[in-house]
Amino acid sequence: MDEKELDRLNLGYVELDGCWIWIRGMFRDGYGAIVIAGKTRRAHRVAYEYAYNVTLTPDQFLHHKCRIKACIHPEHLEIVSQLTHTDSAIYGNKEKTHCPHGHEYTPANNYWDKYEKRRECLQCKLIRSNRQYRRNKQRIADRWKPIALKYGS
C-alpha cells in the first residue's frame, strides 16, 4: 500500500466509542469500501492487513467483535472460519431454534445453500418448491388450453 492509499485509509474513518467507523464509500451490505491498487476492497480487511502486516486469503473471514460492520479497528476484528462466521452470534443464527414459520431447526431439518452460508428450514423449502411447481404447471396448462380447444382435445 502506497502513502496516498494509506492516507485515504487513515482519513476515511472517525473514532466513536472505541470503534473506527468508516465514513467514506460503502458496499450495499454496510461494509466500508476503499480502492487499493485500482481494485475496490473492503476497508476493514485492508485495515487489518496493514495493521498486522498479513495478506488475508479469500477463505479467511474477519469477524467484528464489536458487531459494527462499518468498524475498521483492527483490534475489533478476528480471523474466523466461514462456518464460525456464518453461525456467529452477531447474525443470531446460533440462538435460533425455529424458523420464521415455527418449524424447529434440527440436523434433519436444516438445509444449507450450496455455499454453506445460509441455513434454511427444509420443510419451508419443500413447501415453497411444491408451490412453485404447481404454479408453473398451471401456467403451462393455461398456455396450451387455447390450442387444445382449437383441435378438440
N, C-alpha and C positions, 0 to 999 in steps of 0.2 A: 504494500500500500504506500503510495507516494504521499508527500507532505500535504498536497492540496486535498486529497481524499481524506486524510487524517483530520484536517481542519474541518471539512464538511461533516465528518462523523462527530467531532467534538462540539460543533456549533448546532448540531441537529437535535439536541435534547435539552430539557430543563430538569433540574433536580426538584423533586416533590416527594416529601415524606420518605426520603431514603431511596426512592426509585429514580432512575434516569428515564424520563418519559420522552419518547421520540415525538417531535413536533413537525417534522417535515413530511415528505411523501409517505403514503401508507398503501398497503395492499388492502383489498376489499375485506379480508378476514381480520383486519385490525393490527397486523404486524407492520413495523416500520420498514420502509423501502429506501435503499440507497444504491446509487450507481457506482460500482467499483470496476475499473478497467473495462468500461463500456458495457457492463452486464449489471442488470438490476438484481440486487440481492436483499435478503432480509437483514435489517440493521442489527438485530440482536446477535445474529450469527457472526457478522463482521466484527462487532464489538468484542465478542467472546474470543474469536480467533486472534484479534490484535492483542487483547489483554493477556492471554495465556500463551501466545506465540505458537499456536497449533493450527492445523488445517482440518476442519471437520469434513468427514465423508458424508455422502447423501444418506447413509443408513444410521447416522448419529443424529439424535434428536435432542434439542435443548428444551428442558422443562423450566418454566418460570415458577420459581418457588414463591414469588410474591403474588402470583395469579394475575398479573397485569401484562397483557400481550404487547403493549407499546413500550414496556420497560426494556432497556438495553443494558442495564447494570450487570456486568459480568459476574458479580458475586451473587446475584439473584438467579443465575442460570446454572443448571447442572445437566450433564450429558446422561441420557437415559436411552433404553431400547425403545423400539417402536411400540411394542406391546405395552410396556410400562407407561409410555407417553399417552397412548390412546386410552388406557384404562385408568389413568391417574385421577385422583380425587378432584382435580381442578375442573375436569369435564363432568364429574358427577357419576361416571359410569360404575365405579366400584360400589357406590351406595344404592344404586338402582336394583330393586329386587323384582319389579314388574314393569312391563312395557306400558306405554301410554293408554293402551286399551285394556289393561288389567291382567294380561297373561303373565304368569310367573317366568322369570328368567332362570332356566335350569340348563345344565350342559346339553341336554337333549333338545331344548327349545331355543338355543342360541343359533343364529345364522350370522356368519361374518362375511362381509363383502370380499371380493377377490383380492383386495389389497390388505385385508385383515385390519382395516382402520375403523370400521363401523359395525357395531353389533346391532342385530335386529331380531325381533321375535319371529320364530319360524312360523307360528300359527298365523300371525298377521301377514307374513309374506305369502303364505299359501292362499289365504283369503283374497288378497289383492291380485294374485296371479289368476285365480279362478274367475274373479270378477272381470279382469281384463280379457280372458279367454272368451267368456260369454258375450262380452261387448263386441269383440272382433267377429265372433261367429254370427251375431245378429247383423252386424254391418255388412258382412259378405252376403248373407241371406237377403237383405234389403236391396243390395246392388243387383243380384241375379233375379229377383222377383219379377220385374217387367219382362225380362227375356223368357222366363218360364211361362208367364201368362200368354205371351205372344205366340209361342209354339205349342201351347196346350198341355204343358206338363203339369 
